[in-house]
């Protein structure tokens, strides 16, 4: 069941805000961000309609807003599990829902020129250029439609030396290593395209395969497990041998229980043990993020997550 509430973001929220505006309950921006203003408008509508006044848009409130329409799950929920995993990790990294979660963009603060996408592929390590070349080769029309007259410049840059490419990336940034317009908007627009998201998924295949291997090592089999281990690979890099042994020992000590409860218990062990191995400064931040995946819900940096409702990621076997 889809549910939109404070902290939800995305096109579905924009749809709700537009309707509330039409009904004169909401006068704020149509920004796809379910904040206090949107919550207040929803409560006002619910009160008028004699619904439960909780400020959340579930099936009953949605049906009242849209003449009996059935509340739809976000489009990402029906995508292949690999894309759902990338979307979730990208959302943690950007604080944004699909498709914006695929459009993480940073400048040369780390010496890598420009970093782009869920896994922050970059010019410095030469990991981004193959994605851009693959996109241009497979979808020349899309590159032209996104970059227009600047497509030729991008293609020329991709044929130059590595040093020249880095010089170019720095030439389109300000003094604070922030990519400037129009290039900032153009790269983000590229990442919002389904075609480039598919290329990101393909480029992340080694990380996904490694995550599947870790799932097998720890005896976890669910979609939620794959999402957790993939997020660990992206955010934390690996699970070292000491932490691996701790996880396996903790799992071996678990009391027998039903399959779903056992799966969640294992995921919580993995989440906690990997968080405790992080830099002390970030332990609780990592723990909150990883336990949100293990538990299937939580609040990360002020955004409410429900993996099943928002991403279609549950305890079903992969």
C-alpha positions in Angstrom: 0.0 0.0 0.0 1.4 3.4 -1.0 1.4 6.1 1.6 2.6 9.7 1.3 3.4 11.7 4.4 5.8 14.3 5.8 9.3 13.5 4.4 7.9 11.9 1.2 9.2 13.4 -2.1 8.7 12.9 -5.8 6.3 13.3 -8.7 3.5 11.7 -6.7 3.7 14.4 -4.1 3.6 17.0 -6.8 0.4 15.4 -8.1 -1.1 15.6 -4.6 0.1 19.3 -4.1 -1.5 20.2 -7.4 -4.8 18.8 -6.5 -4.8 20.4 -3.1 -4.0 23.7 -4.8 -7.0 23.3 -7.1 -9.2 22.7 -4.1 -7.8 25.8 -2.3 -6.2 23.9 0.6 -2.6 24.5 -0.5 -0.9 27.7 -1.6 2.7 26.6 -1.5 5.1 25.6 -4.2 4.5 22.5 -6.3 7.9 21.1 -5.5 7.3 17.4 -4.8 8.4 17.8 -1.2 5.9 16.7 1.5 6.7 19.2 4.3 4.7 20.8 7.0 2.7 23.0 4.6 1.5 20.1 2.6 0.7 18.1 5.7 -1.4 21.1 7.0 -3.3 21.2 3.7 -3.9 17.5 3.8 -5.3 17.8 7.4 -7.6 20.6 6.3 -8.9 18.5 3.4 -9.4 15.5 5.7 -11.3 17.5 8.2 -13.6 18.9 5.6 -14.2 15.4 4.2 -14.7 13.8 7.7 -11.8 11.5 7.2 -9.2 10.6 9.9 -7.1 13.7 10.3 -3.5 12.4 10.3 -2.0 14.6 7.6 -1.0 11.5 5.5 -2.3 10.5 2.1 -3.3 6.8 2.1 -5.9 5.0 0.1 -9.0 6.8 1.7 -7.6 10.3 1.4 -6.3 9.7 -2.1 -9.7 8.4 -3.2 -11.4 11.5 -1.8 -8.9 13.8 -3.5 -9.1 12.1 -6.9 -12.7 11.0 -7.3 -12.3 7.5 -6.2 -9.0 6.8 -7.8 -6.8 4.0 -6.4 -3.5 5.2 -5.0 -0.7 3.9 -7.2 2.6 2.6 -6.1 5.7 4.7 -7.3 6.9 3.6 -10.7 10.2 2.4 -9.3 8.4 -0.3 -7.3 7.8 -2.3 -10.5 11.4 -1.9 -11.9 13.9 -4.8 -11.8 15.3 -5.3 -8.3 18.8 -4.1 -9.4 17.4 -0.7 -10.4 15.4 -0.6 -7.2 18.6 -1.2 -5.2 20.4 1.6 -7.0 17.4 3.9 -6.5 17.4 3.3 -2.7 21.1 3.9 -2.3 20.9 7.0 -4.6 18.1 8.3 -2.5 20.2 8.0 0.7 23.0 9.8 -1.1 21.0 12.6 -2.6 18.0 12.8 -0.2 15.8 12.7 -3.4 13.4 10.1 -4.8 13.5 8.7 -8.3 14.5 9.9 -10.8 16.5 12.5 -9.0 18.2 9.9 -6.9 20.1 8.8 -10.0 21.4 12.3 -10.6 24.0 12.8 -7.8 26.5 15.3 -9.1 29.6 16.7 -7.4 32.6 18.7 -8.5 36.3 18.6 -7.9 36.4 18.8 -4.1 38.1 15.4 -4.1 40.3 15.9 -7.1 38.2 13.6 -9.3 36.9 16.4 -11.7 33.2 15.6 -11.9 31.4 12.7 -10.2 28.0 11.6 -11.4 25.3 9.0 -10.7 24.5 6.6 -7.8 28.0 5.2 -7.5 29.7 8.6 -8.2 31.5 7.5 -11.3 34.1 10.1 -12.1 36.5 11.6 -14.6 39.5 11.3 -12.2 39.5 7.5 -12.0 38.2 7.2 -15.6 35.1 5.5 -14.5 32.5 8.0 -15.8 33.8 8.3 -19.4 32.8 4.8 -20.4 29.2 5.4 -19.2 29.0 8.6 -21.2 30.5 7.0 -24.3 28.2 4.0 -24.0 25.2 6.3 -23.7 26.3 8.2 -26.8 26.9 5.1 -28.8 23.6 3.4 -27.8 21.4 6.5 -27.6 22.8 9.3 -29.7 19.4 10.8 -30.2 18.9 11.1 -26.4 22.3 12.8 -25.9 21.4 15.2 -28.7 18.0 15.9 -27.1 19.5 16.6 -23.7 22.7 18.5 -24.6 21.6 20.1 -27.9 24.3 22.4 -29.2 26.7 21.4 -26.4 26.6 17.7 -27.4 29.5 18.3 -29.8 31.6 19.8 -27.0 31.0 16.8 -24.7 31.8 14.3 -27.5 35.0 16.2 -28.3 36.0 16.2 -24.6 35.5 12.4 -24.4 38.1 12.0 -27.2 40.8 14.0 -25.5 43.5 12.9 -23.1 42.8 12.3 -19.4 44.6 15.4 -18.3 42.6 17.5 -20.8 39.4 16.0 -19.7 40.1 16.9 -16.1 41.1 20.5 -17.2 37.7 20.7 -18.9 35.7 19.5 -15.9 37.4 22.2 -13.8 36.7 24.9 -16.3 32.9 24.4 -15.9 33.0 24.8 -12.1 33.0 27.8 -9.8 35.5 28.7 -7.1 33.7 26.3 -4.7 34.0 23.3 -7.0 30.3 23.4 -7.9 29.5 22.5 -11.5 27.9 25.6 -13.1 25.0 26.0 -15.4 24.1 24.9 -18.0 26.3 21.8 -17.5 24.9 21.1 -14.0 21.4 20.9 -15.3 22.4 19.0 -18.4 24.2 16.2 -16.5 21.3 15.9 -14.1 18.8 15.8 -17.0 20.9 13.0 -18.5 20.7 11.0 -15.3 16.9 11.4 -15.2 16.6 9.5 -18.5 15.6 5.8 -18.3 18.3 5.0 -20.8 21.1 6.4 -18.7 19.7 4.8 -15.6 19.9 1.5 -17.3 23.6 2.2 -18.1 24.2 3.0 -14.5 22.7 -0.3 -13.4 24.9 -2.2 -15.9 28.0 -0.3 -14.7 27.1 -1.3 -11.1 26.8 -5.0 -12.0 30.1 -5.9 -10.3 28.9 -4.3 -7.1 25.6 -6.0 -7.4 27.3 -9.4 -8.0 29.5 -8.8 -5.0 26.5 -8.0 -2.9 24.8 -11.2 -4.0 27.9 -13.1 -3.0 27.8 -11.5 0.5 24.1 -12.5 0.7 25.1 -16.1 0.1 27.9 -15.9 2.7 25.6 -14.7 5.4 22.6 -16.9 4.5 20.3 -14.0 3.6 18.0 -14.3 0.6 15.6 -11.4 0.4 15.3 -8.3 -1.7 16.0 -6.3 1.4 19.2 -8.3 1.9 20.5 -7.4 -1.5 19.6 -3.8 -1.0 21.5 -3.8 2.3 24.7 -5.5 1.0 24.7 -3.3 -2.1 24.4 -0.2 0.0 27.3 -1.4 2.1 29.4 -1.9 -1.1 28.6 1.6 -2.3 28.8 3.5 1.0 31.4 1.5 2.9 33.3 -0.4 0.3 33.6 -3.8 1.9 33.2 -6.0 4.9 36.6 -7.0 6.3 37.5 -10.5 7.6 37.2 -9.5 11.2 33.7 -8.0 10.8 32.7 -11.0 8.6 33.6 -13.4 11.4 31.7 -11.3 13.9 28.6 -11.4 11.7 28.8 -15.1 11.2 29.3 -15.8 14.9 26.3 -13.6 15.8 24.1 -15.3 13.2 25.1 -18.7 14.5 24.0 -17.7 18.0 20.5 -16.7 16.9 17.6 -18.7 18.5 15.4 -20.6 16.0 12.4 -18.6 14.8 10.3 -18.3 11.6 11.9 -17.5 8.3 10.9 -13.8 8.1 12.0 -13.0 11.6 15.2 -14.9 11.1 16.0 -12.9 7.9 15.4 -9.6 9.7 17.5 -10.7 12.7 20.4 -11.5 10.3 20.1 -8.2 8.5 20.1 -6.3 11.8 23.3 -8.1 12.8 25.0 -7.2 9.4 23.8 -3.6 9.8 25.0 -3.1 13.3 28.4 -4.9 12.8 29.2 -2.9 9.7 28.2 0.3 11.3 30.4 -0.3 14.3 33.4 -0.8 12.0 32.9 2.6 10.4 34.8 5.8 11.3 33.7 6.6 14.9 32.5 10.0 13.6 30.0 8.3 11.3 29.0 5.1 13.2 25.5 6.3 14.2 24.8 7.8 10.7 25.8 4.5 9.1 23.8 2.5 11.6 20.6 4.5 11.0 20.9 4.1 7.3 21.7 0.4 7.4 19.0 -0.4 10.0 16.5 1.4 7.9 17.1 -1.2 5.2 17.2 -4.1 7.6 14.0 -3.1 9.3 12.3 -2.0 6.0 11.6 1.5 7.4 13.2 4.4 9.2 14.1 8.0 9.0 17.4 9.0 7.4 18.5 12.7 7.4 14.9 13.8 7.9 13.4 11.7 5.2 10.9 8.9 6.0 11.5 5.6 4.3 9.3 2.6 3.8 11.1 0.3 1.4 8.1 -1.8 0.4 5.8 1.2 -0.3 8.3 3.5 -1.9 10.7 1.1 -3.7 9.0 -2.2 -3.8 11.8 -3.8 -1.7 10.5 -6.4 0.7 11.4 -9.8 2.2 10.6 -11.7 -1.0 13.4 -14.0 -2.1 15.7 -12.7 -4.8 
